[in-house]
Amino acid sequence: MSAPEAPAAAPARRRRWPLVVLALLVLILALGACAPSLASGFVPGIAADQFGARFAGRLHVEEAELGWFGRQRIERAEIFDPSGARVASVDVELPGLLELARGGGKRARGVELTLEADLVADDAGVTNLQRALAPRAPTAQSGTGSPPESGGSPWPADLDLAAAIHVRRASWSDARTRAGGGPVLCEGGEIRVDIAPGKPLALSLALPLSGSANGKLDATANVQPNASGVPSIDAKLAAAKLPTALVDALVGHAADGKPRLGPVLGAELDANFELVLAAAGALDCTAQLKGPALAKPIVLRARVTELGEWLAAQLAPKPGAAFALPPKLSAVVALADVPTALLESFAGQGSLRALIGDELDLDLDATLERASADAPLSARGKLRAGPTAPLSADFDVALRELGPNEPSIAGVLPLRSLDAKISATGVASIASKLAPPTAAPWLSLVGDSMQLDAKLDATRGEPTPVSIALSSGVTRFALRGELHAARLVLPGDGLELVITELPAAVRAELAKFVPPGTRVEPQGGIALRGRDLDLPIGGSSLDPLAVLPLSSGDVELELGELRYVDASLAAAKQELVLGGTRATLSLRAGQPLSARVQAGLSGASAGTVEATVRIADPAALARLATDGLPAVDADAKITGLATAALDAWTGRAGLVQDILGERLDLELSARGASAKGGTLSAKLSSPLASATLSGNLGDGLVFAPDEQRTELAFALTPLSSKRVVGSLVPMFVQVASAEPSARASLVLSKFKLPLDGDLSKLDGTIALDLGSVDFGFLPGIAELFGPALSRKGQRLGPYALSIKGGVVSYERLSIDVGGKPIVFSGSCNLAKSEFALQLGIPLAYAGKSIAAQLDKYKQFVPPDLEIPLTIKGAWTKPKIGIADGFIEKLAEGALKGAVKDGLLEGLLGGKKK
């Protein structure tokens, strides 16, 4: 038998595996080499999906060419807004994957981007790019991130990047450019950035503009990292005919939706800007801005030093670190010809133009400094602003803010300490523009210069010392005290407000509150001082009256001379002067509010004024507008008061002076006096009269129950005879006491005296006793009586008179004539000065005028026949006559008597024989 042949095939299979391994290697290498090409087909779709998941717009990539070697390309990466309109298209070309990998992802030189874009802003200022990139939903932030390396470059030190953005075509349009004829175009623009290890970042920009704006924008910047963390920067920008609509889109519109720059600068602007920042933290900046709507360019020059440490901390912040001011900062800033309308658009404050005029020039030289985090922040320097409302200020302020967990003092002061000294000029000019026109006269109290010195120190806990001293023009204010949790305590003379002289404008304004025909002229100044005040602060109420019952202390008001002149005083060439006036207001928690006034009188007469007022419920003052004046207790004593002044105050046209003489002494007392009621008593004395009054108050009246009465004793002078006696009993004139020292007496009871002087509201019962007097009758009445009437040493009174509604009624007013009483009756209207009287006189007493009217009937009437008479009309022109019908009746009686006695027969020719 022969041997088997099968085992001979095994070596052949063992020699095949190298081929398989080789084939696998070739396959792996082929796949690796083709991987970029294979991935290129998937990249557009993945990128579009990722973009669509995050943003409201859409991304479409036309083609992606990835490769290990050579250049990689992404063509037509297009962004669409939510409506489907194209916003921008970008072509990207960059080095191959191997070159990028060799740089560890930090080296990419030769990156080229070609951009086409059509940016459109709607009428509200929102662009289509903003709508395309609007997030679909908020994205969660994972982790806090790693802070940049401190003490070096803000970008990786080994970053090696060179990139260029070629703007093939870009357009911009908004409501203004559409209205003006077309969009702004940029064609052939270029932006380049170059970063290399150990070299400064170089940035350049060149953008030519066409379309509705033919201008250009050029910029260069070099940024050099430093070990301090503060880079050195040298940047320049130049713009020519740059559309303000485009700038407004970049900076954002104002809060009201209106553009900020366009309305102020015009449709386009020219700008030059240079900025240099040194590694030590010194910043120099200059800028100039021109526009067709500007009369002069806006110029800015600024230099800020000692920013180094602070900038380094801001560029490399620690996690959770709060923003803090620099430990030291020195700045010099100069702004010239800045339109205030531009400032208003950024500040959101529409009154700046009215305050400082159409333009602002600003010069600021200031230093901010803080020794440590807990030390006070000090600011000192000079400020100059103008030109139409020039403000100049020198300031030196040191303040320490509250920490995050420190409660403020009384809930109102966010400071732990303050030490400020400020000296300023131009204050009056600015204040006049801030205040309403009606406040202009009062602003004359504020001078053009002001000095302020304020100190506060809460670092030692409560109480907190506080002091404020301010002076401006004729006004000086000082406050010295302590702040507690909810109280301001001012011990001693802790509060003072002094106005050294009232300006003419203020005096003119005060004169508006004086009744017509009266002149009040304040002279000198005013001083307001508070003593031992304890006042609540930090409450919600701003009404000072509402806090009076919670306060304590004394407030004293001191006035200069107050000259008073009315028509009566002017006619007499006299004036009343109130001098040395002191008014003291006393506040005590839970106690009545009291006020005391003391003053001296001179001018028309010399005397004094003392008055005390008490309000039992001071809290009621806060309800003054709704409830009226609260109950008041008052006492006053006045000596040497000129009665001419009292006449003017009461509107009695000289009545007071006629009755009382030139001067008087007066004591007043009121209890519980208010619009609803109270009591009033008064005592008056003068060379010619004395009076007492006691009554109740209510409904604008002083009224008396049965037991109360008013008494007046007065000398009978020609003036008082005319004004008092002539008003109450108008038939008497020229009444004079037979004894010079005698006084007439008037007692008024059950009365209602109107406080407004309206005599038609007067009611009461009068007992009038003129005593033994010499008198005359009203012109016309005297002729009624013959020689039987004696007007010397006659006693007139007492007479009982009643008054109702200002009308005096006489039931029986008797005068003795030749031993026979003559009785008057009737009424007199005090408000209208009219009267209607009736009386009867015997024929034997009749004067010539009456006797002549009755002469033909004389032999037919007895001599004791009473003749009825009437007196009517005004006091100045009375009408006197025999009562109607009396003569007719007398003639009828005389005729009957003649027939009876046969006299008629004799008259007709005698008896027949």
BELWOKA-V314551 format. One record per backbone hydrogen bond with DSSP energy under -0.5 kcal/mol. CO is the residue of the C=O (numbers start at 1). NH is the residue of the N-H. E is the energy in kcal/mol with one decimal. If there is no record, write none. Layout:
BEGIN
co;nh;e
CO;NH;E
CO;NH;E
END
This chain:
BEGIN
co;nh;e
5;8;-1.3
6;9;-1.9
7;10;-1.2
9;12;-0.6
9;13;-1.1
10;13;-0.6
10;14;-1.8
11;15;-1.7
13;16;-1.3
13;17;-0.6
14;17;-0.5
16;19;-0.8
16;20;-1.4
17;21;-2.7
18;22;-2.6
19;23;-2.6
20;24;-2.5
21;25;-2.7
22;26;-2.8
23;27;-2.7
24;28;-3.1
25;29;-3.1
26;30;-2.6
27;31;-2.9
28;32;-3.1
29;33;-2.8
30;34;-2.1
31;35;-1.1
32;36;-0.5
34;38;-3.0
35;39;-3.3
36;40;-1.9
37;41;-0.6
38;41;-1.0
39;42;-1.4
39;43;-2.0
40;44;-0.7
42;46;-2.2
43;47;-2.8
44;48;-2.3
45;49;-2.4
46;50;-2.6
47;51;-2.4
48;52;-2.6
49;53;-1.8
50;54;-0.9
51;54;-0.9
51;55;-2.6
54;136;-2.3
58;80;-2.9
60;78;-3.4
63;75;-2.9
64;66;-0.6
65;73;-2.3
67;97;-2.6
68;98;-1.6
72;94;-2.0
73;65;-3.9
74;92;-2.7
75;62;-1.0
75;63;-1.6
76;62;-1.5
76;78;-1.0
77;90;-1.9
78;60;-2.5
79;87;-3.3
79;88;-1.3
80;58;-2.2
81;84;-2.4
85;81;-2.7
87;118;-2.9
88;79;-2.6
89;116;-2.5
90;77;-2.7
91;114;-2.7
92;74;-2.6
93;112;-3.1
94;72;-3.2
96;100;-2.1
97;101;-2.7
98;102;-2.4
99;103;-1.1
100;105;-1.8
101;104;-1.8
103;106;-1.8
106;160;-3.5
108;162;-1.9
111;164;-2.3
112;93;-2.7
113;115;-0.5
113;166;-3.8
114;91;-2.4
115;168;-1.7
115;169;-1.4
116;89;-3.3
117;171;-2.0
119;173;-1.6
120;128;-1.8
122;125;-2.1
126;122;-2.5
127;131;-1.7
128;132;-2.1
129;133;-2.2
131;134;-0.8
132;57;-2.5
134;56;-2.5
140;142;-0.6
141;143;-0.5
149;152;-0.6
156;159;-1.7
160;108;-3.2
161;195;-3.6
162;110;-0.8
162;111;-2.2
163;193;-2.3
164;113;-2.6
164;166;-0.6
165;167;-0.6
165;191;-2.2
166;115;-3.2
166;168;-1.2
167;188;-1.8
167;189;-1.2
169;117;-2.0
170;186;-2.6
171;119;-2.8
172;184;-3.2
173;121;-2.9
174;178;-2.7
175;179;-2.0
176;180;-1.4
177;181;-0.7
177;182;-2.3
178;181;-0.7
183;212;-2.1
184;172;-2.4
185;210;-2.8
186;170;-1.9
189;167;-2.7
190;206;-2.5
191;165;-3.2
192;204;-2.5
193;163;-2.5
194;202;-2.4
195;161;-2.6
196;199;-2.2
201;203;-0.5
201;223;-2.2
202;194;-2.3
203;221;-2.3
204;192;-2.4
205;219;-2.2
206;190;-2.7
206;208;-0.5
207;217;-1.8
210;185;-2.5
210;213;-0.9
213;215;-0.9
215;209;-3.5
216;240;-2.8
217;207;-2.6
218;238;-3.1
219;205;-2.5
220;236;-2.8
221;203;-2.7
222;224;-0.5
222;234;-2.0
223;201;-3.2
223;225;-0.6
224;232;-2.8
226;229;-1.7
229;231;-0.7
232;224;-3.0
233;277;-2.7
234;222;-2.0
235;275;-2.5
236;220;-2.3
237;273;-2.6
238;218;-2.9
239;271;-2.0
240;216;-1.9
242;269;-2.0
243;246;-0.6
243;247;-1.4
244;248;-3.0
245;249;-1.7
246;250;-1.4
247;251;-2.7
248;252;-1.7
254;257;-2.1
258;254;-2.8
261;264;-1.1
261;265;-3.3
261;266;-0.5
262;266;-2.1
265;293;-2.7
267;244;-2.1
267;245;-0.6
268;292;-0.7
269;242;-2.8
270;290;-3.2
271;239;-3.1
272;288;-2.4
273;237;-2.5
274;286;-2.3
275;235;-2.9
276;278;-0.5
276;284;-2.8
277;233;-2.3
278;281;-1.9
280;308;-0.9
281;307;-1.9
282;278;-2.7
283;304;-2.7
284;276;-2.8
285;302;-2.7
286;274;-2.6
287;300;-2.7
288;272;-2.2
289;298;-2.8
290;270;-2.0
291;294;-1.9
298;289;-2.4
299;336;-2.3
300;287;-2.3
301;334;-3.1
302;285;-2.7
303;332;-2.6
304;283;-4.0
305;330;-1.5
307;311;-3.1
308;312;-2.4
309;313;-2.0
310;314;-2.0
311;315;-2.5
312;316;-1.3
314;317;-0.6
318;321;-2.3
327;370;-4.1
329;368;-4.1
330;305;-2.8
331;366;-2.6
332;303;-2.5
333;364;-2.9
334;301;-2.6
335;362;-2.7
336;299;-1.8
337;339;-0.6
338;360;-1.8
339;342;-0.9
339;343;-1.3
340;344;-2.6
341;345;-1.5
342;346;-1.2
343;347;-2.9
344;348;-1.8
344;349;-0.6
348;350;-0.6
349;352;-0.8
351;355;-1.5
352;356;-3.1
353;357;-1.9
356;389;-0.6
358;340;-2.2
360;338;-2.3
361;386;-1.9
362;335;-2.9
363;384;-2.8
364;333;-2.6
365;382;-2.5
366;331;-3.2
367;380;-1.9
368;329;-3.7
369;378;-3.1
372;375;-0.9
376;378;-0.6
377;399;-3.0
378;369;-2.2
379;397;-3.9
380;367;-2.5
381;395;-2.4
382;365;-2.6
383;393;-2.9
384;363;-3.1
385;391;-3.4
386;361;-3.2
387;390;-0.7
391;385;-3.1
392;425;-3.1
393;383;-2.9
394;423;-2.9
395;381;-2.3
396;421;-2.0
397;379;-3.9
398;419;-2.8
399;377;-4.1
400;416;-3.7
400;417;-1.5
403;406;-1.4
405;407;-0.5
408;411;-1.2
409;412;-2.4
409;413;-1.5
412;414;-0.6
413;409;-1.2
414;402;-1.3
416;458;-4.5
417;400;-2.5
418;456;-2.8
419;398;-2.4
420;454;-2.5
421;396;-2.3
422;452;-3.0
423;394;-3.2
424;450;-3.0
425;392;-2.4
426;430;-1.7
427;431;-2.9
428;432;-2.2
429;433;-0.9
430;433;-0.7
430;434;-1.5
431;435;-2.2
436;439;-1.9
437;440;-1.7
439;443;-1.4
440;443;-0.5
441;444;-1.1
442;445;-1.7
443;446;-1.8
445;447;-0.5
445;475;-0.5
448;426;-1.7
448;427;-1.9
449;473;-0.5
450;424;-2.9
451;471;-2.1
452;422;-2.6
453;469;-2.4
454;420;-3.2
455;467;-2.6
456;418;-3.0
457;465;-0.7
458;461;-1.5
463;465;-0.6
464;483;-2.9
465;457;-1.6
466;481;-2.6
467;455;-2.8
468;479;-2.8
469;453;-2.5
470;477;-3.5
471;451;-2.3
472;475;-2.1
474;500;-2.3
475;472;-2.7
476;498;-3.0
477;470;-3.1
478;496;-2.3
479;468;-2.7
481;466;-2.4
482;484;-0.5
482;489;-2.8
483;463;-0.5
483;464;-2.7
486;537;-1.8
487;484;-3.3
487;489;-0.5
488;490;-0.5
488;535;-2.7
489;482;-2.9
489;491;-0.6
490;494;-0.6
490;533;-1.7
492;494;-1.8
492;532;-2.1
494;480;-2.5
495;530;-2.5
496;478;-2.5
497;528;-3.5
498;476;-2.5
498;500;-0.6
499;526;-2.3
501;503;-0.5
503;507;-2.2
504;508;-2.4
505;509;-1.7
506;510;-2.5
507;511;-1.6
508;512;-0.5
509;512;-1.0
510;513;-1.6
511;514;-1.5
515;518;-1.5
519;521;-0.5
519;565;-2.7
520;522;-0.6
521;563;-2.6
524;502;-2.1
525;560;-1.5
526;499;-3.5
527;558;-3.3
528;497;-3.1
529;556;-3.9
530;495;-1.3
531;554;-2.6
533;490;-3.1
534;552;-1.2
535;488;-3.4
542;544;-0.7
543;546;-0.9
543;547;-0.6
544;547;-0.8
544;548;-0.5
545;548;-0.8
547;550;-1.3
548;551;-1.7
549;590;-0.9
552;534;-2.5
553;587;-4.0
554;531;-3.6
555;585;-3.9
556;529;-3.1
557;583;-3.2
558;527;-2.7
559;581;-0.5
561;523;-3.8
562;578;-2.8
563;521;-3.2
564;576;-2.9
565;519;-3.7
566;570;-3.0
567;571;-2.4
568;572;-1.7
569;574;-3.3
570;573;-1.2
575;577;-0.5
575;604;-2.1
576;564;-3.7
576;578;-0.5
577;579;-0.7
577;602;-2.1
578;562;-2.1
579;600;-3.2
581;559;-2.1
582;598;-2.6
583;557;-3.9
584;586;-0.5
584;596;-2.6
585;555;-3.3
586;594;-1.7
587;553;-3.1
588;591;-2.2
592;594;-0.5
593;615;-3.2
594;586;-3.6
595;613;-3.2
596;584;-3.3
597;611;-2.4
598;582;-3.0
599;609;-2.6
600;579;-2.7
601;607;-1.7
602;577;-3.1
602;604;-0.8
607;601;-3.2
608;639;-2.4
609;599;-2.2
610;637;-3.1
611;597;-2.9
612;635;-2.6
613;595;-2.9
614;616;-0.5
614;633;-2.9
615;593;-2.7
616;618;-0.5
617;620;-1.8
618;621;-2.1
619;622;-1.3
620;623;-1.4
621;624;-1.5
623;626;-0.6
623;627;-3.5
623;628;-0.6
624;628;-1.5
629;675;-0.8
631;616;-0.5
632;673;-2.6
633;614;-3.2
634;670;-3.0
635;612;-3.2
636;668;-2.6
637;610;-2.1
638;666;-3.2
639;608;-0.9
641;664;-1.6
642;645;-0.9
642;646;-1.3
643;647;-2.5
644;648;-1.7
645;649;-2.2
646;650;-2.2
647;651;-1.3
647;652;-1.4
652;655;-1.5
654;658;-2.3
655;659;-2.1
656;660;-2.8
657;661;-1.9
660;688;-1.2
662;643;-1.9
663;687;-0.6
664;641;-2.2
665;685;-2.3
666;638;-3.1
667;683;-2.4
668;636;-2.3
669;681;-2.5
670;634;-2.3
671;679;-2.2
673;632;-1.7
674;677;-0.5
675;699;-0.6
677;674;-2.6
678;697;-3.3
679;671;-1.9
680;695;-2.5
681;669;-2.4
682;693;-2.4
683;667;-2.6
684;691;-2.5
685;665;-2.9
688;715;-2.7
689;686;-2.6
690;713;-3.0
691;684;-3.0
692;711;-2.0
693;682;-2.4
695;680;-2.9
696;703;-2.5
698;701;-1.4
700;755;-2.6
701;698;-1.8
701;703;-0.5
702;753;-3.5
703;696;-3.9
705;708;-1.4
705;750;-0.6
708;750;-0.8
710;748;-3.2
711;692;-2.2
712;746;-2.5
713;690;-2.4
714;744;-3.0
715;717;-1.2
716;737;-0.6
717;721;-3.2
718;722;-1.6
719;723;-2.7
720;724;-2.6
720;725;-1.5
721;726;-2.2
724;728;-2.3
725;729;-3.2
729;732;-2.0
731;778;-2.2
733;776;-3.2
736;774;-3.3
739;742;-1.6
744;714;-1.8
745;769;-2.7
746;712;-2.6
747;749;-0.5
747;767;-2.5
748;710;-2.9
749;765;-2.7
751;704;-2.0
752;754;-0.6
752;763;-1.6
753;702;-2.4
754;757;-1.1
757;759;-0.9
758;761;-1.8
759;762;-1.6
762;806;-2.6
763;752;-2.3
764;803;-3.3
765;749;-2.5
766;768;-0.6
766;801;-3.1
767;747;-2.1
767;769;-0.5
768;798;-0.5
768;799;-3.2
769;745;-2.7
771;773;-0.6
771;796;-2.4
772;738;-2.5
773;794;-1.7
774;736;-2.9
776;733;-3.3
778;781;-2.8
778;782;-0.9
781;784;-2.0
781;785;-0.6
782;785;-1.1
783;849;-0.6
784;847;-2.8
786;789;-1.5
791;775;-1.7
794;773;-3.7
794;796;-0.6
795;797;-0.6
796;770;-2.0
796;771;-0.9
799;768;-2.6
799;801;-0.6
801;766;-3.1
802;809;-3.0
803;764;-2.1
804;807;-1.2
806;808;-0.5
806;830;-2.7
806;831;-0.5
807;804;-1.9
808;828;-2.3
809;802;-1.3
809;811;-0.5
810;826;-2.3
812;814;-0.6
813;824;-3.3
815;817;-0.5
815;822;-3.6
817;820;-1.7
820;817;-2.8
821;823;-0.5
822;815;-2.6
823;840;-0.6
824;813;-2.7
825;838;-2.9
826;810;-3.3
827;836;-2.5
828;808;-3.2
828;830;-0.8
829;833;-1.5
829;834;-1.3
833;875;-1.2
834;829;-3.5
835;873;-1.3
836;827;-2.0
837;871;-2.4
838;825;-2.2
839;869;-3.5
841;867;-3.4
842;845;-1.3
842;846;-0.7
843;846;-0.8
845;786;-2.8
847;851;-2.7
848;852;-2.6
849;853;-0.9
850;854;-1.0
851;854;-0.5
852;855;-0.7
854;857;-1.2
855;858;-1.1
857;860;-1.4
857;861;-0.6
858;861;-0.9
862;865;-1.5
863;844;-1.6
865;843;-2.0
866;868;-0.6
867;841;-1.9
868;883;-2.6
869;839;-1.8
870;881;-2.1
871;837;-3.2
872;879;-3.3
873;835;-2.2
877;874;-0.6
878;880;-0.6
879;872;-2.3
881;870;-2.8
883;886;-1.7
885;889;-2.1
886;890;-2.5
887;891;-2.7
888;892;-2.1
889;893;-2.3
890;894;-2.3
891;895;-2.0
892;896;-1.8
893;897;-1.9
894;898;-1.8
895;899;-1.7
896;900;-1.9
897;901;-1.8
898;903;-1.7
898;904;-1.1
899;902;-1.0
902;906;-1.3
903;907;-1.8
904;908;-1.3
905;910;-2.4
906;909;-1.0
END
